Amino acid sequence: MSNGVYGMTTPVTTANPFVNMGVTMSGGYTGTSSGSVTNINDDYCYDLDNNGSCETAVNDAIVASYSSQSGDSGSPIMSGNTLVGIHVASGGTFMKHNAITNSFPGLTWGF
């Protein structure tokens, strides 16, 4: 784990994403990739064992047009110097910062 946000400014605040918001991911594999938010309420299912059934459902995910690849999960999603979320899946999918904070009480972002 690293407390750095590589290639980007250190976050000083948090905000909720909205459609057309410009965002940038600082990915562990992809590096810095930018795009804009295209959907703020995406629901999808992970078929983890490829048996055609949903093992893990994700609700209220955010979709953006930045590029990502396997290994980028957990990367910060920023808009300027504002943290808006954490990358969770390929195709530019991330979770809002407050969805993560609410799921893990006591979490600090390190800034």
N, C-alpha and C positions, 0 to 999 in steps of 0.2 A: 504494500500500500504506500502511496506517496501523497504528500500534502500539496504537491505542485499542480498547477493548472498550466500545462505546457503550451507555449505559443500563444497564450491569451493573458489578459489582465487578471489580476486577483479579484474575485467577486467581492463586492462591498454591500450588496443587497440581494433580495430575491423578488421575483414577480411571477405572476401567472401568465402563461402563453396565450396568444390569441391568433386567429387566422391571419396570415400575411406577416406576422412578426418575423423579423430577421433573426436567425439563430446561427450559432457556430458550435461545433463539437470539437473538443480536443481529444481525439481518440488515441488509444494505445497502439493501434496498428495502422489506422488510416491517417493519423496526424490531424491537422486542422482542416475541417471541411465545413462549408457554410451553405445555407439554404434558407427557406422560409417555411413557417408552419402552414400545413394544408388541411389538417383535421384536428379538432381538439377533443373529440369524443369517440375514439376508435376502440372497439371491442374485438378481441381476437382470441384464438385458442392455440395452445402449443400441443402438438401431437408428439410428445417426447419419445415414445417408443415406436413411432411410425406404424401403429396398428389401426389408424383411422379414427381413433377416439380422442377426445379432449382430456388431457391429463391436467393441464394448467390453464385456467381462464384468466385473461387480463382485461380489465375494464377501465374505461376512461383514459386510455393511452393517447399520447399526442403524436401525430405523424408530421414529419417535415421533409423537405427535399434535399437535405444534406446526404452525402455518401457515407457509408459505414461498411465494416466487414467484421467477420468473426474475431473476437478478441477486444472489441471496442466497448463491450458492456461495462457499465459503471462509469463511463466517461462523462464529464460535466457538459451540459448544454447551456450556453450563455447567450445573452443578448446584450452586447456591449460589455459592461462590467457587472451585469446582473445575472445571477444564476436562475434559470427557469426550470431545469430538470436534470435527470440522469438518463443516459442512453441505456436501453434495455434490449433492443432487437434490431435485426437488419432492416434495411429500408427506411432508415431515419426515424425509428420509433423510440420515444422516450416517455418517462413518467414525470409528472409535475413534482417539483421539489417538496411541496407540502404533502403529497401522497406518500412520499418516502418518510418524511419527518413524522407524520401521523402513525405510520406503521412501526416506526422504531423510536419510541419515546426516549428522550435524553440524548438523541443524536446531535452532535455538533458538526458544522460544516467546515470548521478549521479556518475561518476567517473572521 
